[in-house]
Amino acid sequence: VKGIDDPKILERLRVLVVSADEVGEEQMIHDGEAIRLRVDGEGVFRWGGVEPGRYRAFLYSEPLSGFEGYNILAGDIPYVASPLPSFEVKPYEFLNDVAFSAQKSGTVTGQVIDDQTGKGLAN
């Protein structure tokens, strides 16, 4: 994971790997075949015993909710990760260049205004 240097944040991240042929919201949420990998404090994840095929990987942090194929980080992790293109693993191949790029995220605040009164609405 490039762009995040804080080991405490990196250790909270996970990588979800699915077959590129099976990418779809329902399959990603419910598919028992999805692989979940931990990211270490140096931003590295490892996946051994990989069968040849085409895959997609997504970066997320626990808890995973509302996952729709995007890189989802918890609200207290001030980064956003760029999506990865699918990649292919060939027989006997060793890939070491699959990397997520992350950058600091911004914050948007606002207020909901009642159209009738022009006043802000309470929570």
N, C-alpha and C positions, 0 to 999 in steps of 0.2 A: 504494500500500500504506500504509494508515493504521496507526499504532501502533508502527512501527519507525523509529527515527531514525538508526541507524548506517549510513552509506553502504557500509561494507565488507560488512555483512550484506545490505543491499538489492541490491547488485550480484551477489550469489550466487543470487538468486532468479530463477525463471522462471515464466511463465504458460503453461499448456497450454490451448488453446481447441479445442473439438470441437463439431460440430453437436449440438444438443440432441436431435435425433431418433436420434443414434447413440451416446448415452451407454450404456456397458456396459463391463465390465472388459476383455474381449477386444479390443473395438474401440479402446478408449483406449490400450491397450498396443501394439497391432499396426497400427492404422489409419494409413496413410501420409498421410491427409488432415488429421491433427491439426496445429495450428499451435502452434509454440513461440516465445514472445516473451521477450526479456530485460527485466529491470527495471533502471532506471538508479539512480544513487546518491541520487536524490531520491525514489525510490519510484514512478516513472512508467513505464508500458509503453505502447507505441504499436503499432497494427495498421492499416495502410493497405490500400486496395484490397479492402475487405470486401464480399463478396456479400451481398445481403439474405437474412435467415434468422434462425432462433432458435439461440442458442449457449449453451454452458456453459463456464466458465473455472475452472481450478484452479491454485492456487499451489503450487509445489514448489521444491526445491533439488536440485542435482546431487549424487550420482548418483541417478537415478530408479529405484527398485527396489520391487517389491511394490505398485505403484500400483493402487488399487482405487477411484478416484473420490474420494479424500479429499485434503485439502491436507496434503502431506507435506513437512516441513522436516527437514533433517539434524539428527542428534542434538546437534551442537555449535551449533545455532542455537536459542537459548532462547526461542522464540516458537511460538505456535500460531495458525493463521489460521482464521477463520470461513468456512464454505462460502458461495459466491455462488449466488443463485438464477439460473435461466436468464434470458437477456435477448434481445431481438429487435432486429435491425438492419433498418431500412426503407430503401428506395431513397433515395439522396441525404441520408441522415441522418448526423449527427455526434454520437456519444455521448462525453461526457467525464465521466460520473458512475459508471462501472463501477469500483468500488474494493473491495479486500480490506481487512478489518479484522483486525489481529493484536494479540495481547496476550502478555505474558510467560507462559511456561509454568512449571509446577511440576516437582518431581522426586519420584518415588516409589521408595523402596528397600525391600527386604524380604529374607527368607531362606527357603529351602526346607528344611523339616524332615522328616527320615526318620520316618515314622509308627511304625515298629517301635522305633527307638532313642531318638527324641526329640531327636537331635542334628542339627545343620545339615549339609547335603550340600555337598561340594566341587564346584567347577566341573566 
